[in-house]
Amino acid sequence: FSGITLVDLIKDYENLFITRTFSKQFGLASVRAGYVLSQEQNIEQMLKIRGPYDVNMFAKAAITGALNDLEYARKYWSEIMEKSKPKLEEYFRKNKIAFYPSDANFILIKPEYRERTLDHLKREGILVRPREGPQIEGTLRISVGTLQDTERFIKAYSKLLRNDSS
């Protein structure tokens, strides 16, 4: 999503493996499939230990469809990164909700009351992921979707903020 790639370094580093996921890159979250880029001898070794049924038929069909319509994928990426994400970031800024800027297709926020926020969004039918760890304790990971998804999220979060202020 950032437009930055290290693929050109593969030829120079035999120990470099680049993994990518179709779930984020093509908006196929339920597919849970990805691929590896590396030098040929590394891929040959990986293929030796690969399972016989590593990707199910549904995933193969979804991936094939996505790869056959790259223009749709480009529009999807553009909508997320050039429209939806800036809109969410502006919403968080305006409402003084702490967030961590990144080039990813998600935003990490640190709401004042994480559990209440998590519960409210769940009741509104919006699933977000709580995150823990050094420097990100008490955060929520918000996946950035289409403009329609973003509007729905903003409406639900605004409802929470209105309830908190009353």
C-alpha positions as a Markdown table, in Angstrom:
| # | Residue | x | y | z |
|---|---|---|---|---|
| 1 | Phe | 0.0 | 0.0 | 0.0 |
| 2 | Ser | 2.9 | 2.3 | 0.5 |
| 3 | Gly | 4.2 | 2.1 | -3.0 |
| 4 | Ile | 7.6 | 1.1 | -1.7 |
| 5 | Thr | 9.0 | -2.3 | -2.7 |
| 6 | Leu | 12.2 | -4.3 | -2.1 |
| 7 | Val | 11.6 | -6.8 | -4.9 |
| 8 | Asp | 14.6 | -5.5 | -6.8 |
| 9 | Leu | 16.9 | -6.5 | -3.9 |
| 10 | Ile | 16.1 | -10.2 | -4.3 |
| 11 | Lys | 18.7 | -10.7 | -7.0 |
| 12 | Asp | 21.4 | -9.2 | -4.6 |
| 13 | Tyr | 20.5 | -11.1 | -1.4 |
| 14 | Glu | 20.0 | -14.8 | -1.5 |
| 15 | Asn | 18.6 | -14.8 | 2.0 |
| 16 | Leu | 15.8 | -12.3 | 1.2 |
| 17 | Phe | 12.2 | -13.5 | 1.3 |
| 18 | Ile | 9.3 | -11.1 | 0.6 |
| 19 | Thr | 5.9 | -12.2 | 1.7 |
| 20 | Arg | 2.7 | -10.7 | 0.5 |
| 21 | Thr | -0.9 | -11.4 | 1.3 |
| 22 | Phe | -3.9 | -11.4 | -1.0 |
| 23 | Ser | -6.2 | -10.5 | 1.9 |
| 24 | Lys | -4.8 | -7.0 | 2.3 |
| 25 | Gln | -3.6 | -6.3 | -1.2 |
| 26 | Phe | -6.8 | -7.3 | -3.0 |
| 27 | Gly | -9.4 | -6.9 | -0.2 |
| 28 | Leu | -9.9 | -10.7 | 0.1 |
| 29 | Ala | -9.8 | -10.9 | 3.9 |
| 30 | Ser | -11.5 | -14.3 | 4.2 |
| 31 | Val | -9.2 | -15.9 | 1.7 |
| 32 | Arg | -6.1 | -16.1 | 3.9 |
| 33 | Ala | -3.6 | -16.7 | 1.1 |
| 34 | Gly | -0.4 | -15.1 | 0.1 |
| 35 | Tyr | 2.8 | -15.6 | -1.8 |
| 36 | Val | 6.5 | -15.5 | -1.4 |
| 37 | Leu | 9.1 | -13.7 | -3.6 |
| 38 | Ser | 12.7 | -14.9 | -3.4 |
| 39 | Gln | 15.6 | -16.3 | -5.4 |
| 40 | Glu | 14.7 | -19.3 | -7.5 |
| 41 | Gln | 16.7 | -21.8 | -5.4 |
| 42 | Asn | 14.8 | -20.7 | -2.3 |
| 43 | Ile | 11.4 | -21.2 | -3.9 |
| 44 | Glu | 12.4 | -24.6 | -5.1 |
| 45 | Gln | 13.3 | -25.6 | -1.5 |
| 46 | Met | 10.0 | -24.2 | -0.2 |
| 47 | Leu | 8.1 | -26.2 | -2.8 |
| 48 | Lys | 9.6 | -29.4 | -1.5 |
| 49 | Ile | 8.0 | -28.9 | 1.9 |
| 50 | Arg | 4.7 | -27.5 | 0.7 |
| 51 | Gly | 1.5 | -29.4 | 1.6 |
| 52 | Pro | -0.7 | -31.0 | -1.0 |
| 53 | Tyr | -3.7 | -28.9 | -0.3 |
| 54 | Asp | -2.3 | -25.5 | 0.7 |
| 55 | Val | -4.9 | -23.3 | -1.0 |
| 56 | Asn | -8.5 | -24.3 | -1.1 |
| 57 | Met | -10.6 | -24.0 | -4.3 |
| 58 | Phe | -12.6 | -21.0 | -3.0 |
| 59 | Ala | -9.3 | -19.1 | -2.4 |
| 60 | Lys | -7.9 | -20.1 | -5.8 |
| 61 | Ala | -11.1 | -18.8 | -7.5 |
| 62 | Ala | -11.0 | -15.5 | -5.6 |
| 63 | Ile | -7.3 | -15.0 | -6.3 |
| 64 | Thr | -7.7 | -15.8 | -10.0 |
| 65 | Gly | -10.6 | -13.4 | -10.2 |
| 66 | Ala | -8.5 | -10.6 | -8.5 |
| 67 | Leu | -5.5 | -11.2 | -10.7 |
| 68 | Asn | -7.6 | -11.1 | -13.8 |
| 69 | Asp | -9.0 | -7.7 | -12.9 |
| 70 | Leu | -6.0 | -5.7 | -11.7 |
| 71 | Glu | -7.7 | -2.4 | -12.7 |
| 72 | Tyr | -10.4 | -3.1 | -10.1 |
| 73 | Ala | -7.6 | -3.8 | -7.5 |
| 74 | Arg | -5.9 | -0.5 | -8.4 |
| 75 | Lys | -9.1 | 1.4 | -7.9 |
| 76 | Tyr | -9.7 | -0.4 | -4.6 |
| 77 | Trp | -6.2 | 0.5 | -3.4 |
| 78 | Ser | -6.6 | 4.1 | -4.5 |
| 79 | Glu | -10.0 | 4.5 | -2.8 |
| 80 | Ile | -8.5 | 3.1 | 0.5 |
| 81 | Met | -5.2 | 5.0 | 0.5 |
| 82 | Glu | -6.2 | 8.3 | -1.2 |
| 83 | Lys | -9.7 | 8.7 | 0.1 |
| 84 | Ser | -10.8 | 6.5 | 3.0 |
| 85 | Lys | -7.6 | 6.6 | 5.0 |
| 86 | Pro | -7.2 | 10.4 | 4.9 |
| 87 | Lys | -10.8 | 10.9 | 5.8 |
| 88 | Leu | -10.4 | 8.7 | 8.8 |
| 89 | Glu | -7.2 | 10.4 | 9.9 |
| 90 | Glu | -8.9 | 13.8 | 9.6 |
| 91 | Tyr | -11.8 | 12.5 | 11.6 |
| 92 | Phe | -9.5 | 11.3 | 14.4 |
| 93 | Arg | -7.5 | 14.6 | 14.4 |
| 94 | Lys | -10.7 | 16.6 | 14.5 |
| 95 | Asn | -12.0 | 14.6 | 17.5 |
| 96 | Lys | -8.7 | 14.5 | 19.3 |
| 97 | Ile | -8.4 | 10.7 | 19.1 |
| 98 | Ala | -4.7 | 9.6 | 19.2 |
| 99 | Phe | -3.6 | 7.6 | 16.2 |
| 100 | Tyr | -0.3 | 6.3 | 14.8 |
| 101 | Pro | 0.4 | 7.4 | 11.2 |
| 102 | Ser | 1.6 | 4.7 | 8.8 |
| 103 | Asp | 1.7 | 3.6 | 5.2 |
| 104 | Ala | -0.5 | 0.5 | 5.9 |
| 105 | Asn | -4.1 | -0.1 | 5.1 |
| 106 | Phe | -5.0 | 0.2 | 8.7 |
| 107 | Ile | -4.9 | 2.8 | 11.4 |
| 108 | Leu | -3.9 | 2.2 | 15.0 |
| 109 | Ile | -5.9 | 4.4 | 17.4 |
| 110 | Lys | -5.6 | 4.9 | 21.1 |
| 111 | Pro | -9.1 | 5.7 | 22.4 |
| 112 | Glu | -9.6 | 7.1 | 25.9 |
| 113 | Tyr | -11.7 | 4.1 | 26.9 |
| 114 | Arg | -10.6 | 1.2 | 24.7 |
| 115 | Glu | -13.0 | -1.5 | 26.1 |
| 116 | Arg | -16.0 | 0.7 | 25.9 |
| 117 | Thr | -15.1 | 1.7 | 22.3 |
| 118 | Leu | -14.5 | -2.0 | 21.4 |
| 119 | Asp | -17.9 | -3.0 | 22.8 |
| 120 | His | -19.8 | -0.1 | 21.2 |
| 121 | Leu | -18.3 | -0.8 | 17.7 |
| 122 | Lys | -19.1 | -4.5 | 18.1 |
| 123 | Arg | -22.7 | -3.7 | 18.9 |
| 124 | Glu | -22.8 | -1.5 | 15.8 |
| 125 | Gly | -21.5 | -4.5 | 13.7 |
| 126 | Ile | -18.0 | -3.1 | 13.3 |
| 127 | Leu | -15.2 | -5.4 | 14.3 |
| 128 | Val | -11.8 | -3.9 | 15.2 |
| 129 | Arg | -8.8 | -5.6 | 16.8 |
| 130 | Pro | -7.4 | -4.8 | 20.2 |
| 131 | Arg | -3.6 | -4.6 | 20.2 |
| 132 | Glu | -1.1 | -5.0 | 23.0 |
| 133 | Gly | 2.6 | -4.8 | 23.1 |
| 134 | Pro | 5.4 | -2.3 | 23.8 |
| 135 | Gln | 4.4 | 1.2 | 22.8 |
| 136 | Ile | 0.9 | 0.1 | 21.5 |
| 137 | Glu | -0.8 | -0.9 | 24.7 |
| 138 | Gly | -4.4 | 0.0 | 24.8 |
| 139 | Thr | -4.8 | 0.5 | 21.0 |
| 140 | Leu | -7.3 | -0.7 | 18.4 |
| 141 | Arg | -6.4 | -1.6 | 14.9 |
| 142 | Ile | -8.9 | -0.2 | 12.4 |
| 143 | Ser | -8.8 | -1.7 | 9.0 |
| 144 | Val | -9.4 | 0.9 | 6.3 |
| 145 | Gly | -12.1 | -0.1 | 3.8 |
| 146 | Thr | -14.1 | 1.6 | 1.1 |
| 147 | Leu | -15.6 | 5.0 | 1.5 |
| 148 | Gln | -18.9 | 3.4 | 2.3 |
| 149 | Asp | -17.2 | 1.4 | 5.1 |
| 150 | Thr | -15.5 | 4.5 | 6.3 |
| 151 | Glu | -18.8 | 6.5 | 6.5 |
| 152 | Arg | -20.3 | 3.6 | 8.5 |
| 153 | Phe | -17.4 | 3.6 | 10.9 |
| 154 | Ile | -17.5 | 7.4 | 11.4 |
| 155 | Lys | -21.2 | 7.2 | 12.0 |
| 156 | Ala | -20.8 | 4.5 | 14.7 |
| 157 | Tyr | -17.8 | 6.2 | 16.3 |
| 158 | Ser | -19.6 | 9.6 | 16.3 |
| 159 | Lys | -22.6 | 7.9 | 18.1 |
| 160 | Leu | -20.1 | 6.7 | 20.8 |
| 161 | Leu | -18.7 | 10.2 | 21.2 |
| 162 | Arg | -22.1 | 11.8 | 21.5 |
| 163 | Asn | -23.1 | 9.2 | 24.2 |
| 164 | Asp | -19.8 | 10.0 | 26.1 |
| 165 | Ser | -20.5 | 13.8 | 26.0 |
| 166 | Ser | -24.0 | 13.5 | 27.3 |
